[in-house]
Structures are given as structure tokens and as C-alpha cells.
Amino acid sequence: MTSGPNVLSIVLAGGEGKRLMPLTADRAKPAVPFGGTYRLIDFVLSNLANSDLTKICVLTQYKSHSLDRHITTTWRMSQLLGSYVTSVPAQQRTGKLWFQGSADAIYQSMNLINDEDPDYVVVFGADNIYRMNVEDMVNAHISSGMDATIAGIRVPRRDASAFGIIDADASGKIARFLEKPDDPPGLPDSPEESFASMGNYVFTRRAFVDALNADAADADSRHDMGGNIIPNFVDAGRAQVYDFTSNNVPGATEKDRNYWRDVGTIEAYHSAQMDLVSVDPEFNLYNRKWPIWTSQAQLPGAKFTLRGTAEDSIVSAGCIISGGDVDRSVFSPDVKVEKWARIEESVLFSGCRIGRNAVIRRAILDKNVVVPDGVEIGVDHDHDRARGFHVESGITVVAKNVVVPSNT
């Protein structure tokens, strides 16, 4: 789209991610590792970059150091051609307050829009797992003549009460935007499905700026994109839905086409990691026509010694499986597993050390966790809780830098 309209992309990455604690105790949610070598934010940034939308501002706030560092060291584009990815922290430009909501975050960062002077503004979240050709959505917005376009994913109507729901007519024009309705409306062409909002938006610049200014002046507003800005466009009859099933991503398989996951809970995060490791994965990381970009660790290849094995697993660079057995698990770089250890359906972040005869089952171990010889995690949840570990939905989470006490 380099020769087309000027588009500014704003990525909302200030979320605290309370439901992912303790993984977010020391980092912003978009900085949480995923898939071995990636951070959550790499998925939205890759979608934008692959779509040739390369003027990107990432709005940060909560414990953003590791996120800022990742963006600075990884997402470097040539400014010679006008491309950039820049991290923008909360700056209190409009008063002595931090961001009061997602709409307020953009309002407080209005200088970004004024400086770039775009024709259209793309606003995406920073922490979902999916592939999307954003250029398709921008083109659909331009063709419609509407002021706002909201990406909608089809979900079974019986499950739709868990989402913000878009009620649109056959032409795509939105009649209502409903927050977790008890009786979700069906689709004109599929009564047993509903449109759930993906939290991805495209706006015509002038109308968007007007809406942000009006929202900022409303003392009763929660200053939320989904709760305030979008309903105002809907009420004005100026919003349409973009059907995610119409999105065309090069190299997508039938199985992972239109895949989208909100990984906002420990259960959802763990489940999405397990999506990656099957022979025919729900989400295919290996689509070379639409790659997920990140910086790769400068480490030697993974090594398996003393008959160490890994089945249906992702094992990143620098890992050493020395006589242990790994099954349906995802390892970030520089994980070491000693002889006779057993790891099942688990996610291990960088620097973890697993001793001999240890057992790790349905667990998430944050960076640099040390598990001594013979110690079990995820086997007895009462014992896990007694040791101070977080247990949720049958998944044990061990926080960053914990050295687990030995059994002796």
C-alpha cells in the first residue's frame, strides 16, 4: 500500500493482563513469550508488516520495559522509506493522568496522528494469536465509505455471550454493538452464528479524531474503544463489520484459516500453545508466505543426548535434552533437561533447568526456573499450592526466577 492512502497503525499494548498472573507480574501482557521464540506482540506487528502497513505506533503503559526493549531491538525498519515501529509510553500530554482507557490512550497520543497526517487510522490490540491480511480490511473500509470498520469473527451463537457482539445486516452495516448479551443475535446468512468483535478497527481519520475529542469531553465516558467510541459510530449509522472469514492470507491452510485466539487467561494461553504442537496444527507457525517475525536467539541448535527425546513438541535453539523425555511441550531457548526427567504438555520459558527424575505435567514455567532432581510439578495440585505456585484450570504456573525447593 506504499502508493495508496497514508495509513497510520496504532497498536494498544498497555494492558496489565491480570488474568495471566504471574506471567504478567514483571512484564506487560504483550511481552509474554509464546510459541518458543516469539512475544505476543509479534503476531499483530507481523500482520501489519506483512500487509505493508509499516507506520506503526505501539502505545505502552504497564511494566513496559521488556516490551519496549523487544520492540527497540527487534522491530527496526528502514526510516529511509518512511517505515517505523515506535514504542510510545504514556506521557501525560493532556493532564496529570495516565491512560484512563483505550480511547483515552489514543486521545492522549493525538500528536502521533497530527504528525503523520494519515488518511486512515488502524487500531489493533497487541495480544491475540492470529494471521490477518490487514490490507484487505483497509480496502474494504475505503470501499464502504463508512467511518468505522470493526473486524468480526464468526462464533457459535451458543458461545457468543462471552464476547462483544456485532449485530449487522446483510450488507454489513452495524445496527447494534452488544457487550456480552444474554441472547446474541444470529447472522443473516447463518442464524446459529454470531459476529464477535476481534478488537481490530479501521477509521477514517477526520471522523475518528472528532469522536476522540467528543469522548474526551464526556465526563461520564469510560473512554473505551469498544464501550464508547464504537457504539457512537454505530448509533450514527457509520460503522460496518468486516467478516474475518473473507480475509485472504497467503499460504493459509484450511485448518488454520481464520484462526484467532484470545489468550487472556492461563487456560486459554496454555491451550493456544498446545494448538501449535500437533502434526496438523490448529495454528501453523511454518507458513513461509506470511511469516511471524521476531528476533531469534544467537544460540546453537537444540541438542538431544543420552537418548533424550521430544515428541510433538517445539524445542528452540540452545536447548539440551540430555536423556530426558519431552511430550507435547513448547520450549523457549536455552532450556536444559537432565536424565530421566519427564515433561508433558508444558510450556518452559528461557533459562529453565530441569533436574534428573523431575516430572513437569501441564505446567508453565517462567524464565530461569530451576527444578531440582526428583521434584514434581503439576502432579499434586495441593502440593503445588502449598509451595506458593499458581494453579488454575488444572495448570500449574511457576513464577520467574523461582528455585523450587528440593524433596530432601
N, C-alpha and C positions, 0 to 999 in steps of 0.2 A: 504493500500500500504506500510505498515511498512517493509515488507520483500522484496519489489520490489526496483525499482530505487530510488535514492535520488532526491527528488523534492523540490525545494525552491519556495514558493509563494510570490510574491511581489504585494501588493495592492497599487494602486496610489490614494492617498487621500489628495492631496494638493490643490484641486480645490477651487477657490474662490466662484463659484456659484452665479455670478452677477445676473442671471435671476431669482434667488429665493429671492432677496432682498424684504423686510427687514429681512427675516428669517435667512439670512446669514450675517447680519450686525455685529453680535457678535460671530459667530461660523463658522467653516468650513462646507461646504455643507454635507460631510458625517456624520456630527454630528447632522444634523437636525432630530428632532423626527419624528417618523412615526408609525402609527398603534397603538397609545396609549402608549405602553411601550418600543418601540424599537427606535434605531437610524438607519439611512440609512445604515451605515457601517455594522450593524449586519447581513444583508442579505448576503453579499459576504463572511463575516467571517464564518457564519453558513454553507454556501455551501462548503467552503473549509474544515471546521472541520468535517462536516458530510461525506465528501469524504475521510476522513483520511489523509488529507494533512495538517499537523499540524506544519509545519515550515513556519511561516508567518511573513513577514516584512511589516509594513504599513508606507509608505512614506508620511509625512505630511509637510505642509508649512504654509498655510494661516490660521491665527487666530485659532491655533490648540489646545488651552488649554483644552476646553471642550471635544474635540475628544481624546486627549492624556489621560485625566483623565478617560474617559469612557473605553478606551482600558485597562488602567492600573488596574482599579477596577473591570472590568467585565471579560476581556478575559485573565484569568490566567490559564495556562495549566501546567501540571507536566513536569518540565525540567528533571526529573529523567529518562524519556523515550525519551528525545531528542525533546520534543514538546515545542513550544513557539509561542506567538504572541507579537511582539515588535513594538513599535512606534518609527520611525526613522525620526527626523526632518532634515531639510536642514542644512548641516554642512560646506558648502564651502570647501569641501575637495580638489577640483581641481582648486580653484582660488577664488577671491573675488566677486563671483556672486552667487545669489540664483538660484534655478532651472529655466532653460530657456525653458523648455518644458518637456513633459512626458518622452521622451527618455533621455534627459539630467538629469532628476531626478534619473534615474536608473544608468546612467553613473557616476554621482557624488557619487552614493552609491555602487560602484563596490566592495567595501570591503565586503559587505554582501554576494555577490556571491563568492568571493575568500575565505571568511572564511568558508562558508557552503560547498563549493566544490560540487555543485549538478550536477547530470546528465542532468536534465531538469529544466527549469525556467517557472513558470506560472506567467503571468502578467494580473491582472484583475483590473477593475475600482471599485470604492468604493461606488457608489451612485445610483445603479439601483435596481429595485424590481423584484425579480425572484427567482426560485429554480433551481439549476443545480447540477447534479452529475458530478463534475469536474474530477473524476477518469475516467469516460467514455471518456472524451475528451483527457485526458493524454494518455490513452491506444490507442486511435485512432491515436494520433500523433506518438507514438512509432511504431505502426504497419506500418504506412505510409512510414517511413524512411525520411520524409521531415524535413526541418529545422525549419519551422514555420507553426503553425496551428491557424486559425482565426475562432472563433465561429460566425456563421451566422444564423440569424433568418429570416424566410420567411415573407415577407411583400407584400401586393398588389402592383403590378407594378405601378399602377396609383399614389401611395403614396410614391414611393421609392426615388423620387428626394430629399426628406428631409434627406436622410441618406448617409453615406459612403457605397457604393455598391460593392459587390464582384461578379465578373464575372468569373465563374468557369465552367469547362467542366463536362461531366457526371461522370468522375472518382473523381471529387472534386478538381483537380488541378486548381489553380487560374491563369487565363490569364491576368486579369486586376483588379486593385483596383481603383474605381472611386469615387471621392468626390462630392456628390450631383449632379449627372448627369441629364441633361435635358431629355435624352432618356435612361432610365435604361434598361439594358439587362434582358430578362426573363430567367427562369431556363430551363435546358434541358428537365426536366420532368414536368414542369408547366410554360408555356410561359407567363402567366399573373401574375406570382410572381417573386420577386427578392430577393436575399440574401442581407440583411442589416447587416453590421458589428455590433456586440454587444460590441466591445471594449475589448474582452477577448481573450488572446493569450496563446499559449504554444510554447516554443522554446527549441531546442537542445542547451545546454549550450554553447559549443565552438563556434558555428555559431552565436549565439546571442551576445556573447562578442565581436567577430570580427566585427559584424555590429554596435554595440555601439561605438567601438573605431573609426571605419571609419566615422560614423556620427559626432562624436565629432570633428574630424579633418576637417570637411567640413564647411567652414565659411558661405556658402550660405544656409545651412540647417536650418529649423525651429526647429530641434531637437524634432520632434513629432513622437510618435509611429505610429499613423495612417497615418500621412502625409509623413513620411520619411522612417522609419525602415521597415514597412510592404511593401511599394512599392519596396524597394530594394530587398527583398526576392522574391517578385512576379517577378520582372524583371530577377532574376537569375533562375527562374523556380523551386524555392524551397519552395513554400507555397501552402497549401491546405486549403479548407474550411471544418469546422465541422458543419454539419447540426443539429441545435438545436432540430429539431423535432425528431431526433433519440435518444435524451438523455432520459435516464430511471431514473426517480426519484421515489423511493418507496413511495407508498401512494398517488401519484398524481391522481386527478380526471380528467375526460375527459375535464371538463370546464377550469380547471386551468393548465392543462398540456401545457408546452411551453409558459406560461405567462411570459412576460418581458415588463417592463415599464421603460422608461427614464423619471425621474421626475424632469427634469431640468428647468421647468417653473412653475409658480404659477398655471396655469390651469392644467398642467399635474400632478402636485403634489396633487392638490385638487381632481382631477378625480381618481387618484390611491387610495386615501383614501376612496373615495366613493365606489370603487370596493370592499372594504372589508366588507361592512355592509349589503349586501343583504342576503336573506335566502340561496340562492345558489350562493356564492360569486365568482367573477372573479378570485380572488386570495384567497386561503384557508389557513388562518393562523393556522388552527386547525389540520393540518397533523402531527400526532404524530410520524410517521415513518421518517419524515425529518423535525425536529423542527427548528424554528428560535430561536436562543439562545440570551439571554440578561440578565442583572441583573434586578430583579423585586424590586419595591419599598417595603420597610418594613412598610406597612400600612395596616389597617384593610380593610375588603371587602367593596365594594361600598354599599351605603345605600340609600334607597328610602323611604321618609317620607311624610306625609301630602298628600298622593295620587300622589306623583311625579311619572312621567312615562318616559320611554325611549323605543322607538320603532326603530327596525332596526339600532341599534347603538352599539358601543363599549364603555363601561364605565369601566375605570381602577380602581385599588384599591385606597381607600381613598377618592373617590368622594362621595358627598352627594347631592342628588337631592331632595330638600325639597319643594315639591309642584309645581315644575316647570315641563315643558313638553319638552322632547328631541326627535328629529326625524332625522334619517339618519345622525348621527354625530359620531365623534370619540373624546373621552376624554382621555387625559393623566391623570396620578394620581393626586389626591388632587385638584379636581375641585369642586366648590360649586355653586349650582344653587338655588336661592330663589323662593319663592312662586309666581305663575302666570307668571314666565318668560317663554319664548319660544325660543328654539334653533333649527334651521333647517339647514340641510346639511352644517354643520360647523365642524371645527377642533379646539379644545381647548387644549392648552399645559398646563403643570403642573402649579398649583397655581392660575389659573384663578378664579375670583369671579364675579358672575352674580347676580345683584340685582333684587328685585321684579319688575314684569311687564316689565322687559327688553326684547328686541327682538334681536336675533342674527340670521341673514339669509345669507347663502352662504358666510361665513367668516372664516378666520383663525386668531386665537388669540394666540400670542406668550406667553411665560411664564409670569405669575404673572400679567396679565392684569386685571384691575378692571373696571367693568361696573356698574355704579350706578343704582338705581331704575329708571325705566321708560325710560331708554336710548335705542335707536335703532341703530343697526349697520348692514349694508348690505341692508337696506330698501331704503334709498335715497343715491345714489352714489355721487351726487353732494355735499350733506351734509357731506358724509364721507371724500371726498377730502378736503373740507373746514376745516375739523378738523385735516388735516395732515395725514390721513390714505392712504395707498397704495391701489389703485383699479385697477385690471387687469382682463380682460375677465369676468367681472361681479362678481368677487370675491374680497371682502374687506379684507385687511391684516392689523392687528394692531400689532405694534412692541412690543418687550419685555419690561415689567415693566411699561407700559403706564397706567395711571389712567385717564379714559375717563371723560371729564367734564360732570357734570350733566345738566339736562334740565332747572334747575332753575337758 
